[in-house]
């Protein structure tokens, strides 16, 4: 078998070496000629690493020649030493590891070669935990994510769940927890003669602990929290993220039933209930399943009757504001689930693509569809794709027997059901090669054909393995074939039903569509089933701030200089939200688990449109839905005309979140105050703090910044600016916190005494402060949030100066920066639609590289600069 050499460069190589290559933990072994990652920025919050070769060593000190050609001095303590340098070494390890569980030497040899074939050239991209852990350590799980049982409703039960969550996360796995087993807020706790703080408050504990856990030195813990639609704390859960600091390290979703959706459509009342905790068998019987509780004839207590549409509106409004909570149609999910008859789905993993029972696991890998374009036929390379899908199904089944198990319950559950999740990446790239526009009617037909084919091949492969090795332990042929998914599968592909009838089924489920953020970035293709987030983006490097393109778009532009990209080159923000959901539904038909997919919406997407979108997802058979509206949560302040003074927050929290740029701004203000204080020869100015009147009037300026769209409100006192509100980014993000801190300090400075022309002084110290990037060109260039404030103050002063002149109109006042929908830049440059989409996206600070490049895509937060992902 002829295998070619694959070379990784730039960001791809860095991700590979940092996350997936086998490491040598003892850096004392460092020698000249070794390839290593060197810590070039030793910052506990925003470290930076670069790839380089060791060219000299003197004791514990080393000299490293970076890929850029630069030479740096470092120490062995700041090195990450890898045993594997190339993908070929990784593929050899994984092929051998997964084939090692085969029964005979002949089978081991056969499947080592077949697995090596599918891994070559990244045709199959293993899940991150498989790549990092297989034959690398007996301590690392090969499963990406887990769902653990709902906590027992007691202090001991909650602590036990916390311990299980911590143990799993520390070994590299993400965790999903359904909180519905916990009694509601203010309900009686008889043992201590007190009342419960409620399910949501305990969710805060799980969230806080998640933020403390670092997995293998490369990523933080990942957590999904869910609650069922009947729980009395439902409304608190839906709105919890609107209060900063309560739950900050978890994704949230509501488990919605068919009955609730019926109540919404028919405008019926909805009861929020919970088991009667005074039942003598409550502690022994209650496990979070209301159906099981009722089946035992147990009583439930009605806490509140609400209008279903009011609850639904609260979910929709919160999702519109902040992209959370997501919704999982859990009753429908279980109706479709192949494990419906023995193992109900209770929660999903953190990214939402895998609904799982208690002690269930995600076992993930992705077929790289970009590798299956037949240029001669201008079609999918169907035969090779089918072969790779079949071999990949066995590859994932072998993971179940290869991985270490740290909880017996996980091992028992996985042996009972042998759940695997084969997904895909590179879909958008394949469709561009086929000249099919993502989201078009033609694309829906293509997606049905493509994913139906893959599901058929995977199920035939699982049945084939079952004939050889046996079915999963809980396999019941008649009941298995009665699931909603299997009825559709057998109706479309009778040969699948025949194979299962004859040979059985090795795996309870086979298909999952995960986000593949880091792995997709590493191999250089589109991630998950998503369209490209953008074709044009900005990247800060030692060579400067420049524009880059996705390779397939760059290749087309090189061949067609001066021409616009064709219509089939489409990005996430080019599509309507309905396009996103219809594509998801087309693929969901052939996914027996679920899908990590985000419906990206423009900033002016309305609450009513969000409602229609969520209901469309339910009607089309999606198992869940999540939207991300560009600029989410900006409207929380701007939705009312009343300007209220923000509540005070601990100064330490704001200082902790401030970045270097804004620290410079705060220092500039502080120094200006001290300079004026030291000039005793100057006239003595009024030092009285001017308290805020009940009503102030001013203006709000919309300015594009490197962190996304900023809304800067400047209010006047006696005709002079005295108050600044800054709204940038999502509430709860680092950008939001640092901008709020800057606004408060500026307001304090402006209202404290009369130091002469304080507005000009503030502009002087804030203007031109630069950060990791900039937006715009020429006079419209905005260097940072501080720079945006200075430009807005300048514009405000000009507006005030002309206010008394009736012949001066608003159009005469120069703009500070391009508005979100202003496509007419006056800087001599022709900006494409794709570039503007990228420029106006709301961004946060990346924990990986510290740049303003963390964006919401693929159902997660991913860095467009360094490849960091919160989900991998």
Secondary structure, DSSP 8 states (H G I E B T S, - for coil): ---------HHHHHHIIIIIS-EES-GGG--TT-EEEEEEE--SSS-EEEEEEEEEEETTEEEEEETTS-EEEEEGGGEEEES--SHHHHHHHHHHHHHTTSSSHHHHHHHHHHHHHHHGGGSEEE-HHHHHHTTT-TTS-S-SEEE-----SSHHHHHHHHHHHHHHHHTT-EEEEEGGGS--TT-EEGGGTEE---HHHHHHHHHHHHHH-EETTTEE--EEEEEETT-TTHHHHHHGGGSTTSS-S-EEEEE--HHHHHHHHTT-EEEEEEE-TTSTTHHHH-SS-HHHHHHTT--EEEEEEEEHHHHHHHHHHHHHHHS-SEEE-HHHHHHH-TTTTT----EE-TTSS-EE-TTEE--EEEEEGGG-EETTTTEE-HHHHHHHHHHHHHHHHHHHHHS--SSHHHHHHHHHH---EEEEE-HHHHHHHTT--TTSHHHHHHHHHHHHHHHHHHHHHHHHHHHHH---TT--HHHHTTSHHHHHHHHH-HHHHHHHHHH--S-S--B-B---HHHHHHHTS--TT--BS-SEEEEEETTEEEEEE-HHHHHHHHHSTT----TT--BGGGS-HHHHHHHHHHHHTT-SS-B---EEE-TT--HHHHHHHHHHHHHTT-SEE-EEETTTTTHHHHT-S---------HHHHHHH--HHHHHHHHHHHHHHHHHHH-TTS------B----S--EEEEEEEEETTEEEEEEEEEETTEEEEEEEEES-TTSHHHHHHHHHHHHHHHHHHBS--SSHHHHHHHHHTT---S--BSSGGG-B-SHHHHHHHHHHHHHHHHHHTT-TT--GGGS--SS--TT----SSS----HHHHHHHTS--EE-TTT-SEEEEEETTEEEETTT--BTT-
